[in-house]
Amino acid sequence: MNKRASRLREVPAAPDETMFLLMHAAGTVEKRLEDALGTVGLSLAKFGALTFLVRAGEPLSLSECAAKMTCVRSNITQLVDRLESDGLVRRVDHSFRSPWCDGGGHSFGNRAPGRWRQAVDRSQASVRETLSGIDRGELARVLSAIK
C-alpha cells in the first residue's frame, strides 16, 4: 500500500460514514474469501452450502437445507448437483444416515472439507493480520450487535 493510501485510512470516519465503511470492509473480506476459494475451484455459493451441511452435524433433506439456507429448493438442488459433479458430494439412498449425509440423497466425499479448509484458513489469516492490534473481542461484540 502506498503512503498516501495509508494516511487516508488513518483519518477517523465521521459517524455518518460508519455504515459505508462497514459495507466496504464486508466487500473486501468477501473478495478475499472468494479469491482464496477460487484457488481450489469453489464459488462462495458452493462454499456456503458445504459449510452449512458440515455444520448441521445431522442428516438434512434438500427441503430442510433450502428452508434453513433461505433459498428455494430448486436453487439448492442445482447447487448440490454442481457439488456432486465436482466430486464433493455423492448421491446415496435416503435411508442411509451418517454425519456426512444430508439425508436428501447426498453424502459428502471424504476430501470435501479438507479441500477448501486450507483456502479458508489462509483468507482468515489475512484478515487477522489486517486487524492485528485491534481488540477482536470488542470488534466481534460490535459486529454482532448489527442484526
DSSP file (Angstrom, degrees, kcal/mol; ACC not computed):
  #  RESIDUE AA STRUCTURE BP1 BP2  ACC     N-H-->O    O-->H-N    N-H-->O    O-->H-N    TCO  KAPPA ALPHA  PHI   PSI    X-CA   Y-CA   Z-CA
    1    1 A M              0   0    0      0, 0.0     2,-0.1     0, 0.0     0, 0.0   0.000 360.0 360.0 360.0 139.8    0.0    0.0    0.0
    2    2 A N     >  -     0   0    0      1,-0.1     4,-2.1     4,-0.0     5,-0.1  -0.331 360.0-108.9 -79.9 166.0    1.3    3.4   -0.8
    3    3 A K  H  > S+     0   0    0      1,-0.2     4,-2.4     2,-0.2     5,-0.2   0.861 116.4  54.9 -63.4 -36.4    1.9    6.1    1.8
    4    4 A R  H  > S+     0   0    0      2,-0.2     4,-2.0     1,-0.2    -1,-0.2   0.935 109.5  46.0 -63.7 -46.2   -1.0    8.3    0.6
    5    5 A A  H  > S+     0   0    0      1,-0.2     4,-1.6     2,-0.2    -1,-0.2   0.889 111.3  53.9 -63.3 -38.6   -3.5    5.4    0.9
    6    6 A S  H  X S+     0   0    0     -4,-2.1     4,-0.8     1,-0.2    -1,-0.2   0.913 108.6  48.5 -62.2 -43.3   -2.1    4.6    4.4
    7    7 A R  H >X S+     0   0    0     -4,-2.4     3,-0.6     1,-0.2     4,-0.5   0.866 106.7  56.8 -65.4 -36.3   -2.6    8.2    5.5
    8    8 A L  H >< S+     0   0    0     -4,-2.0     3,-1.0     1,-0.2    -1,-0.2   0.875 103.3  53.9 -63.9 -36.3   -6.1    8.2    4.3
    9    9 A R  H 3< S+     0   0    0     -4,-1.6    -1,-0.2     1,-0.2    -2,-0.2   0.737  99.9  62.7 -69.8 -22.2   -7.0    5.2    6.4
   10   10 A E  H << S+     0   0    0     -4,-0.8    -1,-0.2    -3,-0.6    -2,-0.2   0.636  78.8  99.4 -79.3 -13.2   -5.8    6.9    9.5
   11   11 A V  S << S-     0   0    0     -3,-1.0    -3,-0.0    -4,-0.5    -4,-0.0  -0.625  83.1-117.9 -75.8 123.0   -8.4    9.6    9.2
   12   12 A P        -     0   0    0      0, 0.0     2,-0.2     0, 0.0    -2,-0.1  -0.317  29.1-115.8 -62.8 142.9  -11.2    8.8   11.6
   13   13 A A        -     0   0    0     -4,-0.1     5,-0.1     1,-0.1    -4,-0.0  -0.527  25.2-113.8 -78.1 143.0  -14.6    8.3    9.9
   14   14 A A    >   -     0   0    0     -2,-0.2     3,-2.5     1,-0.1     4,-0.5  -0.474  32.7-110.0 -68.7 149.2  -17.4   10.6   10.6
   15   15 A P  G >  S+     0   0    0      0, 0.0     3,-1.0     0, 0.0     4,-0.3   0.823 118.8  56.5 -53.4 -34.2  -20.3    8.9   12.4
   16   16 A D  G 3  S+     0   0    0      1,-0.2     4,-0.2     2,-0.1     3,-0.1   0.558 101.9  57.9 -77.8  -4.7  -22.5    9.0    9.4
   17   17 A E  G <> S+     0   0    0     -3,-2.5     4,-2.4     1,-0.1     3,-0.3   0.506  77.9  93.7 -96.1  -6.9  -19.9    7.2    7.3
   18   18 A T  H <> S+     0   0    0     -3,-1.0     4,-2.5    -4,-0.5     5,-0.2   0.886  82.2  52.6 -56.5 -44.1  -19.8    4.1    9.6
   19   19 A M  H  > S+     0   0    0     -4,-0.3     4,-2.1     1,-0.2    -1,-0.2   0.908 111.3  46.9 -60.2 -41.9  -22.3    2.2    7.5
   20   20 A F  H  > S+     0   0    0     -3,-0.3     4,-2.4    -4,-0.2    -1,-0.2   0.869 110.4  52.2 -69.8 -36.7  -20.3    2.8    4.3
   21   21 A L  H  X S+     0   0    0     -4,-2.4     4,-2.6     2,-0.2    -2,-0.2   0.912 110.5  48.7 -64.2 -41.6  -17.1    1.8    6.0
   22   22 A L  H  X S+     0   0    0     -4,-2.5     4,-2.7    -5,-0.2    -2,-0.2   0.900 111.1  50.0 -63.5 -41.3  -18.7   -1.5    7.2
   23   23 A M  H  X S+     0   0    0     -4,-2.1     4,-2.2    -5,-0.2    -2,-0.2   0.914 112.4  47.2 -64.2 -42.2  -20.1   -2.2    3.7
   24   24 A H  H  X S+     0   0    0     -4,-2.4     4,-2.2     2,-0.2    -2,-0.2   0.925 112.6  49.1 -64.3 -45.0  -16.6   -1.6    2.2
   25   25 A A  H  X S+     0   0    0     -4,-2.6     4,-2.5     1,-0.2     5,-0.2   0.916 110.9  50.1 -62.0 -43.3  -15.0   -3.8    4.8
   26   26 A A  H  X S+     0   0    0     -4,-2.7     4,-2.6     1,-0.2    -1,-0.2   0.908 110.6  50.0 -61.9 -41.9  -17.5   -6.6    4.2
   27   27 A G  H  X S+     0   0    0     -4,-2.2     4,-2.2     2,-0.2    -1,-0.2   0.884 110.7  49.7 -63.4 -38.7  -16.9   -6.4    0.5
   28   28 A T  H  X S+     0   0    0     -4,-2.2     4,-2.2     2,-0.2    -2,-0.2   0.920 112.2  46.6 -66.8 -44.5  -13.2   -6.6    0.9
   29   29 A V  H  X S+     0   0    0     -4,-2.5     4,-2.3     1,-0.2    -2,-0.2   0.914 112.7  50.7 -63.9 -42.7  -13.4   -9.6    3.2
   30   30 A E  H  X S+     0   0    0     -4,-2.6     4,-2.8    -5,-0.2    -2,-0.2   0.908 109.8  50.4 -61.2 -42.3  -15.8  -11.3    0.8
   31   31 A K  H  X S+     0   0    0     -4,-2.2     4,-2.6     2,-0.2    -1,-0.2   0.902 109.3  50.9 -63.7 -42.0  -13.5  -10.7   -2.1
   32   32 A R  H  X S+     0   0    0     -4,-2.2     4,-2.3     2,-0.2    -1,-0.2   0.924 113.5  45.0 -61.8 -44.0  -10.5  -12.1   -0.2
   33   33 A L  H  X S+     0   0    0     -4,-2.3     4,-2.8     2,-0.2     5,-0.2   0.921 112.2  51.7 -65.8 -43.4  -12.5  -15.3    0.6
   34   34 A E  H  X S+     0   0    0     -4,-2.8     4,-2.0     1,-0.2    -2,-0.2   0.909 111.1  47.9 -59.1 -43.6  -13.8  -15.5   -3.0
   35   35 A D  H  X S+     0   0    0     -4,-2.6     4,-0.9     2,-0.2    -1,-0.2   0.912 112.5  48.7 -64.0 -43.5  -10.2  -15.3   -4.3
   36   36 A A  H >< S+     0   0    0     -4,-2.3     3,-0.7     1,-0.2     4,-0.4   0.913 112.4  47.8 -64.3 -42.8   -9.0  -17.9   -1.9
   37   37 A L  H ><>S+     0   0    0     -4,-2.8     5,-2.3     1,-0.2     3,-1.7   0.855 102.9  63.5 -66.8 -34.2  -11.8  -20.3   -2.7
   38   38 A G  H ><5S+     0   0    0     -4,-2.0     3,-1.2     1,-0.3    -1,-0.2   0.803  91.7  65.0 -59.7 -28.7  -11.2  -19.8   -6.4
   39   39 A T  T <<5S+     0   0    0     -4,-0.9    -1,-0.3    -3,-0.7    -2,-0.2   0.716 109.2  38.8 -68.3 -18.9   -7.8  -21.3   -6.0
   40   40 A V  T < 5S-     0   0    0     -3,-1.7    -1,-0.3    -4,-0.4    -2,-0.2   0.166 122.3-103.4-114.9  15.9   -9.5  -24.6   -5.1
   41   41 A G  T < 5S+     0   0    0     -3,-1.2     2,-0.4     1,-0.2    -3,-0.2   0.744  77.3 129.8  76.0  24.4  -12.3  -24.3   -7.7
   42   42 A L      < -     0   0    0     -5,-2.3    -1,-0.2    -8,-0.1     2,-0.2  -0.867  44.5-148.2-113.0 147.6  -15.1  -23.3   -5.3
   43   43 A S     >  -     0   0    0     -2,-0.4     4,-2.5     1,-0.1     5,-0.2  -0.584  34.8-105.9 -97.0 168.5  -17.5  -20.4   -5.5
   44   44 A L  H  > S+     0   0    0     -2,-0.2     4,-2.8     2,-0.2     5,-0.2   0.880 121.9  54.1 -61.1 -37.4  -19.0  -18.6   -2.5
   45   45 A A  H  > S+     0   0    0      2,-0.2     4,-2.2     1,-0.2    -1,-0.2   0.930 110.4  44.7 -64.0 -45.2  -22.3  -20.4   -3.1
   46   46 A K  H  > S+     0   0    0      2,-0.2     4,-2.7     1,-0.2     5,-0.2   0.920 113.9  50.4 -64.5 -42.9  -20.6  -23.8   -3.1
   47   47 A F  H  X S+     0   0    0     -4,-2.5     4,-2.9     1,-0.2     5,-0.2   0.921 109.8  50.9 -59.9 -44.5  -18.6  -22.9    0.0
   48   48 A G  H  X S+     0   0    0     -4,-2.8     4,-2.5     2,-0.2    -1,-0.2   0.913 112.0  46.1 -60.5 -43.7  -21.7  -21.7    1.8
   49   49 A A  H  X S+     0   0    0     -4,-2.2     4,-2.6     2,-0.2     5,-0.2   0.933 114.3  47.3 -66.3 -45.7  -23.6  -24.9    1.1
   50   50 A L  H  X S+     0   0    0     -4,-2.7     4,-2.5     2,-0.2     5,-0.2   0.927 113.5  48.6 -60.8 -45.1  -20.7  -27.2    2.1
   51   51 A T  H  X S+     0   0    0     -4,-2.9     4,-2.6    -5,-0.2     5,-0.2   0.930 112.3  48.9 -60.4 -46.2  -20.1  -25.2    5.3
   52   52 A F  H  X S+     0   0    0     -4,-2.5     4,-1.7    -5,-0.2    -2,-0.2   0.929 112.8  46.7 -60.1 -46.9  -23.8  -25.3    6.1
   53   53 A L  H  X S+     0   0    0     -4,-2.6     4,-0.8     1,-0.2     5,-0.3   0.884 113.9  47.6 -66.9 -38.4  -24.1  -29.1    5.5
   54   54 A V  H >< S+     0   0    0     -4,-2.5     3,-0.7    -5,-0.2    -1,-0.2   0.930 113.6  47.6 -66.4 -44.5  -20.9  -29.8    7.5
   55   55 A R  H 3< S+     0   0    0     -4,-2.6    -2,-0.2     1,-0.2    -1,-0.2   0.758  95.7  73.4 -69.9 -24.6  -22.0  -27.6   10.4
   56   56 A A  H 3< S-     0   0    0     -4,-1.7    -1,-0.2    -5,-0.2    -2,-0.2   0.884  78.9-163.5 -58.3 -37.8  -25.5  -29.2   10.5
   57   57 A G    <<  +     0   0    0     -4,-0.8    -1,-0.1    -3,-0.7    -3,-0.1   0.542  60.5  67.2  68.8   5.0  -24.0  -32.3   12.0
   58   58 A E  S    S-     0   0    0     -5,-0.3    -1,-0.1    41,-0.1    -2,-0.1  -0.980  97.5 -78.7-150.5 158.1  -27.1  -34.3   11.2
   59   59 A P        -     0   0    0      0, 0.0     2,-0.4     0, 0.0    43,-0.3  -0.336  48.2-175.8 -61.4 137.8  -28.8  -35.5    8.1
   60   60 A L        -     0   0    0     41,-0.2    44,-0.8    -2,-0.0     2,-0.1  -0.994  20.7-129.4-134.2 140.8  -30.9  -32.9    6.3
   61   61 A S     >  -     0   0    0     -2,-0.4     4,-2.4    42,-0.3    43,-0.2  -0.394  32.7-107.9 -78.0 166.1  -33.2  -33.2    3.3
   62   62 A L  H  > S+     0   0    0      1,-0.2     4,-2.6     2,-0.2     5,-0.2   0.861 122.4  55.1 -63.3 -33.9  -32.8  -30.8    0.5
   63   63 A S  H  > S+     0   0    0      2,-0.2     4,-2.3     1,-0.2    -1,-0.2   0.907 108.0  48.1 -64.4 -41.2  -36.1  -29.1    1.6
   64   64 A E  H  > S+     0   0    0      2,-0.2     4,-2.8     1,-0.2     5,-0.2   0.912 111.7  50.3 -64.7 -41.9  -34.6  -28.6    5.0
   65   65 A C  H  X S+     0   0    0     -4,-2.4     4,-2.5     1,-0.2    -2,-0.2   0.934 110.4  49.8 -60.3 -46.0  -31.4  -27.2    3.6
   66   66 A A  H  <>S+     0   0    0     -4,-2.6     5,-2.8     1,-0.2     4,-0.3   0.920 113.6  45.8 -59.8 -44.5  -33.5  -24.8    1.4
   67   67 A A  H ><5S+     0   0    0     -4,-2.3     3,-0.8     3,-0.2    -2,-0.2   0.931 116.8  43.1 -65.6 -45.9  -35.5  -23.6    4.3
   68   68 A K  H 3<5S+     0   0    0     -4,-2.8    -1,-0.2     1,-0.2    -2,-0.2   0.788 117.6  45.4 -73.7 -27.1  -32.6  -23.2    6.7
   69   69 A M  T 3<5S-     0   0    0     -4,-2.5    -1,-0.2    -5,-0.2    -2,-0.2   0.341 110.5-123.4 -94.8   6.4  -30.4  -21.5    4.0
   70   70 A T  T < 5 +     0   0    0     -3,-0.8     2,-0.3    -4,-0.3    -3,-0.2   0.904  69.7 123.6  49.6  51.2  -33.4  -19.3    2.9
   71   71 A C      < -     0   0    0     -5,-2.8    -1,-0.2    -6,-0.2     2,-0.2  -0.894  68.6-100.4-128.3 160.2  -33.2  -20.5   -0.7
   72   72 A V    >>  -     0   0    0     -2,-0.3     4,-1.7     1,-0.1     3,-0.9  -0.570  36.5-115.1 -78.7 150.7  -35.8  -22.1   -2.9
   73   73 A R  H 3> S+     0   0    0      1,-0.3     4,-3.0    -2,-0.2     5,-0.2   0.851 113.6  59.3 -57.0 -37.4  -35.5  -25.8   -3.2
   74   74 A S  H 3> S+     0   0    0      1,-0.2     4,-2.2     2,-0.2    -1,-0.3   0.874 105.1  50.1 -62.5 -34.9  -34.7  -25.7   -6.9
   75   75 A N  H <> S+     0   0    0     -3,-0.9     4,-2.4     2,-0.2    -1,-0.2   0.923 112.3  46.6 -66.2 -43.6  -31.6  -23.5   -6.2
   76   76 A I  H  X S+     0   0    0     -4,-1.7     4,-3.1     2,-0.2     5,-0.3   0.916 111.3  52.2 -64.2 -42.9  -30.4  -25.9   -3.5
   77   77 A T  H  X S+     0   0    0     -4,-3.0     4,-2.4     1,-0.2    -2,-0.2   0.931 111.9  45.5 -59.5 -46.1  -30.9  -28.9   -5.9
   78   78 A Q  H  X S+     0   0    0     -4,-2.2     4,-2.1     2,-0.2    -1,-0.2   0.905 113.7  49.8 -63.6 -41.6  -28.9  -27.2   -8.7
   79   79 A L  H  X S+     0   0    0     -4,-2.4     4,-2.2     2,-0.2    -2,-0.2   0.929 112.5  45.9 -63.9 -45.9  -26.2  -26.2   -6.2
   80   80 A V  H  X S+     0   0    0     -4,-3.1     4,-2.4     1,-0.2    -1,-0.2   0.871 109.5  55.9 -66.5 -35.8  -25.9  -29.7   -4.8
   81   81 A D  H  X S+     0   0    0     -4,-2.4     4,-2.3    -5,-0.3    -1,-0.2   0.910 108.5  47.9 -60.2 -41.2  -26.0  -31.1   -8.3
   82   82 A R  H  X S+     0   0    0     -4,-2.1     4,-1.5     2,-0.2    -2,-0.2   0.896 110.7  51.3 -66.6 -39.6  -22.9  -28.9   -9.2
   83   83 A L  H  <>S+     0   0    0     -4,-2.2     5,-2.7     1,-0.2     6,-0.8   0.886 110.0  50.6 -63.0 -37.9  -21.2  -30.1   -6.0
   84   84 A E  H ><5S+     0   0    0     -4,-2.4     3,-1.6     4,-0.2    -2,-0.2   0.921 108.1  50.8 -65.6 -43.7  -21.9  -33.7   -7.0
   85   85 A S  H 3<5S+     0   0    0     -4,-2.3    -1,-0.2     1,-0.3    -2,-0.2   0.788 108.4  54.0 -66.2 -25.0  -20.4  -33.1  -10.5
   86   86 A D  T 3<5S-     0   0    0     -4,-1.5    -1,-0.3    -5,-0.1    -2,-0.2   0.487 118.2-115.3 -83.0  -4.3  -17.3  -31.6   -8.8
   87   87 A G  T < 5S+     0   0    0     -3,-1.6    -3,-0.2     2,-0.3    -2,-0.1   0.669  86.2 115.2  80.0  17.1  -17.0  -34.8   -6.7
   88   88 A L  S   <S+     0   0    0     -5,-2.7    21,-1.6    -6,-0.2     2,-0.3   0.693  81.4  18.8 -93.6 -20.9  -17.7  -33.0   -3.4
   89   89 A V  E     -A  108   0A   0     -6,-0.8     2,-0.3    19,-0.3    -2,-0.3  -0.951  68.9-157.3-138.2 160.6  -20.9  -34.8   -2.6
   90   90 A R  E     -A  107   0A   0     17,-2.9    17,-3.0    -2,-0.3     2,-0.2  -0.991  26.2-104.5-139.6 150.5  -22.4  -38.1   -3.9
   91   91 A R  E     +A  106   0A   0     -2,-0.3    15,-0.3    15,-0.3     2,-0.3  -0.490  42.7 171.9 -73.3 138.1  -26.0  -39.4   -4.1
   92   92 A V        -     0   0    0     13,-0.6     2,-0.1    -2,-0.2     0, 0.0  -0.902  41.9 -76.1-137.8 168.0  -27.0  -42.0   -1.6
   93   93 A D    >   -     0   0    0     -2,-0.3     3,-1.6     1,-0.1    12,-0.2  -0.380  39.9-124.3 -63.5 141.5  -30.2  -43.8   -0.5
   94   94 A H  T 3  S+     0   0    0      1,-0.3    -1,-0.1    10,-0.1    11,-0.1   0.775 109.8  61.1 -59.1 -27.1  -32.4  -41.6    1.7
   95   95 A S  T 3  S+     0   0    0      2,-0.0    -1,-0.3    10,-0.0     2,-0.3   0.693  82.4  98.6 -77.3 -15.9  -32.4  -44.3    4.3
   96   96 A F    <   -     0   0    0     -3,-1.6     2,-0.4     7,-0.0     9,-0.2  -0.539  56.1-171.9 -71.9 133.1  -28.6  -44.0    4.7
   97   97 A R        +     0   0    0     -2,-0.3     5,-0.1     5,-0.1    -2,-0.0  -0.991  19.1 137.6-131.5 127.8  -27.7  -41.8    7.7
   98   98 A S    >   -     0   0    0     -2,-0.4     3,-1.9     3,-0.1     5,-0.1  -0.962  64.0 -98.5-154.5 166.0  -24.3  -40.6    8.7
   99   99 A P  T 3  S+     0   0    0      0, 0.0   -42,-0.2     0, 0.0   -41,-0.1   0.739 123.9  51.0 -60.8 -20.4  -22.7  -37.4   10.0
  100  100 A W  T 3  S+     0   0    0      8,-0.1     8,-2.8   -43,-0.1     2,-0.4   0.343  93.5  92.1 -98.1   7.0  -21.6  -36.6    6.4
  101  101 A C  B <   -B  107   0A   0     -3,-1.9     6,-0.2     6,-0.2   -41,-0.2  -0.828  59.7-155.5-107.1 138.8  -25.0  -37.2    4.8
  102  102 A D        -     0   0    0      4,-2.6     5,-0.1    -2,-0.4   -37,-0.1   0.479  36.0-130.0 -88.2  -1.3  -27.6  -34.5    4.2
  103  103 A G  S    S+     0   0    0      3,-0.6   -42,-0.3   -44,-0.2   -41,-0.1   0.418  89.6  93.1  72.6  -4.6  -30.4  -37.1    4.2
  104  104 A G  S    S-     0   0    0    -44,-0.8    -1,-0.1     2,-0.3   -10,-0.1  -0.002 119.1 -72.9-109.2  27.6  -31.7  -35.8    0.9
  105  105 A G  S    S+     0   0    0      1,-0.3   -13,-0.6   -12,-0.2     2,-0.4   0.613 104.8 100.9  96.6  13.0  -29.8  -38.1   -1.3
  106  106 A H  E     -A   91   0A   0    -15,-0.3    -4,-2.6   -13,-0.1    -3,-0.6  -0.987  41.9-176.7-135.2 143.1  -26.4  -36.6   -0.9
  107  107 A S  E     -AB  90 101A   0    -17,-3.0   -17,-2.9    -2,-0.4    -6,-0.2  -0.997  30.3-112.6-136.2 140.1  -23.3  -37.6    1.1
  108  108 A F  E     -A   89   0A   0     -8,-2.8   -19,-0.3    -2,-0.4     2,-0.1  -0.454  26.8-123.6 -72.7 141.2  -20.0  -35.8    1.4
  109  109 A G    >   -     0   0    0    -21,-1.6     3,-1.3    -2,-0.2    -1,-0.1  -0.478  30.0-109.4 -73.3 157.2  -16.9  -37.3    0.0
  110  110 A N  T 3  S+     0   0    0      1,-0.3     4,-0.4    -2,-0.1    -1,-0.1   0.780 115.2  50.6 -62.1 -28.3  -14.1  -37.7    2.5
  111  111 A R  T 3> S+     0   0    0      1,-0.2     4,-2.0     2,-0.1    -1,-0.3   0.531  82.1  97.4 -90.1  -4.1  -11.9  -35.0    0.9
  112  112 A A  H <> S+     0   0    0     -3,-1.3     4,-1.0     1,-0.2     3,-0.3   0.928  86.3  38.4 -55.4 -58.2  -14.6  -32.3    0.8
  113  113 A P  H >> S+     0   0    0      0, 0.0     4,-1.8     0, 0.0     3,-0.6   0.917 117.2  50.2 -63.0 -41.7  -13.8  -30.3    4.0
  114  114 A G  H 3> S+     0   0    0     -4,-0.4     4,-0.9     1,-0.2    -2,-0.2   0.809 100.5  65.5 -64.7 -29.6  -10.0  -30.6    3.7
  115  115 A R  H 3< S+     0   0    0     -4,-2.0     4,-0.2    -3,-0.3    -1,-0.2   0.870 118.8  20.0 -64.0 -37.9  -10.0  -29.4    0.1
  116  116 A W  H <X S+     0   0    0     -4,-1.0     4,-2.2    -3,-0.6    -1,-0.2   0.559 103.5  85.2-109.1 -10.9  -11.2  -25.9    0.9
  117  117 A R  H  X S+     0   0    0     -4,-1.8     4,-2.7     1,-0.2     5,-0.2   0.901  91.1  50.4 -59.6 -42.6  -10.4  -25.6    4.6
  118  118 A Q  H  X S+     0   0    0     -4,-0.9     4,-2.3     2,-0.2    -1,-0.2   0.885 109.3  51.2 -64.6 -38.0   -6.8  -24.5    3.9
  119  119 A A  H  > S+     0   0    0     -4,-0.2     4,-1.9     2,-0.2    -1,-0.2   0.915 112.3  46.3 -64.4 -42.1   -8.0  -21.8    1.5
  120  120 A V  H  X S+     0   0    0     -4,-2.2     4,-2.8     2,-0.2    -2,-0.2   0.912 110.6  53.2 -66.0 -42.2  -10.4  -20.5    4.1
  121  121 A D  H  X S+     0   0    0     -4,-2.7     4,-2.4     1,-0.2    -2,-0.2   0.901 108.5  50.1 -60.0 -41.4   -7.7  -20.6    6.8
  122  122 A R  H  X S+     0   0    0     -4,-2.3     4,-1.9     2,-0.2    -1,-0.2   0.910 111.4  48.8 -62.9 -41.6   -5.4  -18.5    4.5
  123  123 A S  H  X S+     0   0    0     -4,-1.9     4,-1.9     1,-0.2    -2,-0.2   0.915 111.9  48.4 -64.8 -43.3   -8.2  -16.0    4.0
  124  124 A Q  H  X S+     0   0    0     -4,-2.8     4,-2.8     1,-0.2    -2,-0.2   0.891 108.9  53.6 -64.5 -38.9   -8.9  -15.8    7.7
  125  125 A A  H  X S+     0   0    0     -4,-2.4     4,-2.5     1,-0.2    -1,-0.2   0.883 106.4  53.4 -62.5 -37.6   -5.2  -15.3    8.5
  126  126 A S  H  X S+     0   0    0     -4,-1.9     4,-2.0     2,-0.2    -1,-0.2   0.910 110.7  45.7 -63.5 -42.3   -5.1  -12.4    6.0
  127  127 A V  H  X S+     0   0    0     -4,-1.9     4,-1.9     2,-0.2    -2,-0.2   0.923 111.5  52.2 -66.8 -43.3   -8.0  -10.7    7.8
  128  128 A R  H  < S+     0   0    0     -4,-2.8    -2,-0.2     1,-0.2    -1,-0.2   0.910 109.4  50.2 -58.3 -42.3   -6.4  -11.4   11.2
  129  129 A E  H >< S+     0   0    0     -4,-2.5     3,-1.3     1,-0.2    -1,-0.2   0.912 109.1  51.4 -62.7 -42.5   -3.2   -9.8   10.0
  130  130 A T  H 3< S+     0   0    0     -4,-2.0    -1,-0.2     1,-0.3    -2,-0.2   0.857 114.5  44.1 -60.8 -35.2   -5.1   -6.8    8.8
  131  131 A L  T >< S+     0   0    0     -4,-1.9     3,-2.2    -5,-0.1    -1,-0.3   0.276  80.6 137.7 -96.2  11.0   -6.8   -6.4   12.1
  132  132 A S  T <   +     0   0    0     -3,-1.3     3,-0.1     1,-0.3    -3,-0.1  -0.305  69.7  28.3 -59.3 139.7   -3.7   -7.0   14.3
  133  133 A G  T 3  S+     0   0    0      1,-0.3     2,-0.4     0, 0.0    -1,-0.3   0.324  97.5 109.2  90.8  -7.9   -3.6   -4.6   17.2
  134  134 A I  S <  S-     0   0    0     -3,-2.2     2,-1.0     1,-0.0    -1,-0.3  -0.844  81.5-110.8-102.0 138.3   -7.4   -4.3   17.3
  135  135 A D     >  -     0   0    0     -2,-0.4     4,-2.3     1,-0.2     5,-0.2  -0.536  32.3-168.4 -67.2 101.6   -9.3   -5.9   20.2
  136  136 A R  H  > S+     0   0    0     -2,-1.0     4,-2.7     1,-0.2    -1,-0.2   0.811  82.5  58.1 -67.3 -30.0  -11.0   -8.7   18.3
  137  137 A G  H  > S+     0   0    0      2,-0.2     4,-2.1     1,-0.2    -1,-0.2   0.935 109.9  43.5 -63.3 -45.5  -13.3   -9.5   21.2
  138  138 A E  H  > S+     0   0    0      2,-0.2     4,-2.5     1,-0.2    -2,-0.2   0.906 113.2  52.0 -65.7 -41.8  -14.7   -5.9   21.1
  139  139 A L  H  X S+     0   0    0     -4,-2.3     4,-2.8     1,-0.2     5,-0.2   0.921 109.4  49.9 -60.4 -44.2  -14.9   -5.9   17.4
  140  140 A A  H  X S+     0   0    0     -4,-2.7     4,-2.4     1,-0.2    -1,-0.2   0.903 110.5  50.2 -61.7 -40.9  -16.9   -9.2   17.5
  141  141 A R  H  X S+     0   0    0     -4,-2.1     4,-1.1     2,-0.2    -2,-0.2   0.916 112.6  46.8 -64.1 -42.7  -19.3   -7.7   20.0
  142  142 A V  H  < S+     0   0    0     -4,-2.5     3,-0.5     1,-0.2     4,-0.5   0.942 115.0  45.2 -64.3 -48.0  -19.8   -4.6   17.9
  143  143 A L  H >< S+     0   0    0     -4,-2.8     3,-1.1     1,-0.2    -2,-0.2   0.862 109.5  55.9 -66.5 -34.8  -20.4   -6.5   14.7
  144  144 A S  H 3< S+     0   0    0     -4,-2.4    -1,-0.2     1,-0.2    -2,-0.2   0.774  97.8  63.8 -67.1 -24.9  -22.7   -9.0   16.5
  145  145 A A  T 3< S+     0   0    0     -4,-1.1     2,-0.9    -3,-0.5    -1,-0.2   0.707  85.2  84.6 -71.8 -18.3  -24.8   -6.1   17.6
  146  146 A I    <         0   0    0     -3,-1.1    -1,-0.1    -4,-0.5    -4,-0.0  -0.751 360.0 360.0 -89.5 106.5  -25.7   -5.3   14.0
  147  147 A K              0   0    0     -2,-0.9    -1,-0.2     0, 0.0    -2,-0.1   0.347 360.0 360.0-133.9 360.0  -28.6   -7.5   13.0
